[in-house]
Amino acid sequence: MNASINGRDYTFEPGETILQVARRNGIFIPTLCHYQPLDHKPGTCRVCLAEVTDNSGRTDVVTTCNTPMEEGMRVNTRSARVREMQRLQVELIFADHDQDCAACARHGDCELQDLAEYVGLSSNRFVTGAGRERPLDDTMHGMVRDMTKCIRCLRCVEVCRKVQGVAALTVDGTGSGAHIGVGMAPSQNTSACIQCGQCTLVCPTGALSERDENDEVLDYLANPELTTVFAFAPSVRVVMGEAFGMAPGENVEGRIVAALRRLGADIVIDTDFAADVVIMEEGTELLGRLKNGGKLPMFTSCCPGWINYAEKHCPEVLPYLSTTRSPQAVSGSLIKTYLAEKSGLAPRNIRTVSIMPCTAKKDEAARAQLHVHGAPDTDVVLTVRELSRLFRRCGIDLAAVEPEPFDNPYMSDSTGAAVIFGATGGVMEAAVRTVYAVLNHKELPGVDVTPVRGVEGLREAEVDLGEGNGTIKVAVVHGLANARKLAEQAVAGNSPYAFIEVMACPGGCVDGGGTCRVKKDYHPHAGERRNGLFAIDRNMPRRQSHNNPQVIKLYEDFLGEPNSHKAHELLHTHYTDRSKVQTESISATKKKLTLTDQSGQ
């Protein structure tokens, strides 16, 4: 089929939209609500306009994202009429939007600001301050929902429903008061939201963002009585460089260590050490369940988005979850006990700052189960995006910093097994390497467990535990829409698996809700980030968690053995059914609305 765009002829397939044909042929049309990675084209922003003349000679202006190309159609994307209508539409969007751009989390990285430049907007005739009647919800530990900045593109609704299967976000209100809401819940904290942060990656403005805690960290650094201990997650080292123009997947571990020292950090350690400890505890727990008839399948518990989902959406699966804390929680606990004891520091004067690829990690740090004597094990969690802003605030260019090694105060040695925690399948692979060695008193041949690697939403494998130990079936799942099925299968008692790894974010931590955001694209660098982690693993001198000398020393000097009483006290936790609290809050809101309706007010 044939049609023309801006005077040139192009072929196309039936059903293709004007925007699809234009983009395939390198013709630029500005868009805002359209989001190709999710096949999201609601036509709500009304910016992707073009003038179209059909075979009858009739001319009209249409939205190109949802208008099919037709045989003989003549499309003009640059006419004076189109350009004027686009500018007007962008003016109206800004008029319905909080224009305090300098105070926005997305300032300098905002698609609405980009759009103003695309359409040639030089002034705004409609600065009304509209949208301020819409809610600002800061009840969550990990995220802020500021609807004064919402442009109702619906991308967040799409990713929450399609990718995560959570459906926590809804469209509330009418007219200029319409905004993204949280159903009948009084706040996002009491809603179905799990704080995974995937919505913050697709939001084009600052309507959905991580809670910024940089000032708290600066306060710690300015206090001479405090010892600040920084630790960062496996995936951070292959993601952080993107914020400073370096290649996706490049290992910037040493640069981050050096930059944190310039910032004023007293001690910089590696959360990978804690990941190795997690494998020792979780692997021992799995072997105990297999031997003693415990609840199977055992689900991993490293991902706080998955934990929130289990507690809120399918609490029946909680007995199947590993009780081992996540690497962040293990690290926080050991910093204020083991590291404090070894270094002669008073725990009350230590402040732990964790650098994570995840917004839900902020919520995890706030859990009462992870507090000792009223104080959190992890004081502040910064996402990758926050830390990059903090470096810039302090004049630190990560790309210009010379790499430095970690401090080595008992908690910085790590193995390749810990590094791959950041990729989907990595926790499973690390566990298999150690479980095999424990059972057979020798290392797993070949080390790599390639059957659990990949990008499919659900992967399964048969794992040979060695001579006389038989095989077990394991599964790796990422994206909560996929995890729900395995949880229901386990509760029903017909799961074929013994061990299941779950990561809430597609691709795992390297694509977490707190990682570097790429405009107009969703996880475009996932492959490079994962490959970066596996490359680090291949080049590590030690690739199994049980071979980490500092972990061996930890058990000899402090914990005794994996799953000991002291290990359970410091490195394990429990989970609670939060579905009832969620239901009660929604029921109370419904009752309030009913009473209001009956009163006529």
Secondary structure, DSSP 4 states (H G I P E B T S, - for coil): -EEEETTEEEE--TT-BHHHHHHHTT-----SS-BGGGTB----S--SEEEEE-TTS-EEEEEGGG-B--TT-EEESS-HHHHHHHHHHHHHHHHTS---GGGSTTTTS-HHHHHHHHTT----S----TTTTS-EE--SSSEEEEGGG-----HHHHHHHHTS-----EEES-GGG-EEE-TT-SSSTTSS-----HHHHH-SSSSEEEPP-HHHHHHHHH-TT-EEEEEE-TTHHHHGGGGGTPPTT---HHHHHHHHHHHT-SEEEEHHHHHHHHHHHHHHHHHHHHHHT-SSSEEP---HHHHHHHHHH-GGGGGGB--BPPHHHHHHHHIIIIIHHHHT--GGGEEEEEEES-SHHHHHHT-GGGEETTEESS-EEEEHHHHHHHHHHTT--GGGSPP-PPP-SSS----HHHHGGGSTTHHHHHHHHHHHHHHHSSPPTTS--GGG-SSSSEEEEEEE--TTT-EEEEEEEESHHHHHHHHHHHHHT----SEEEEESSTTSGGG-TTS---TT-SSTTHHHHHHHHHHHHHT-S--SGGG-HHHHHHIIIII-STT-HHHHHHHB------HHHHHHHHHHHHHHHHHHHHHT-
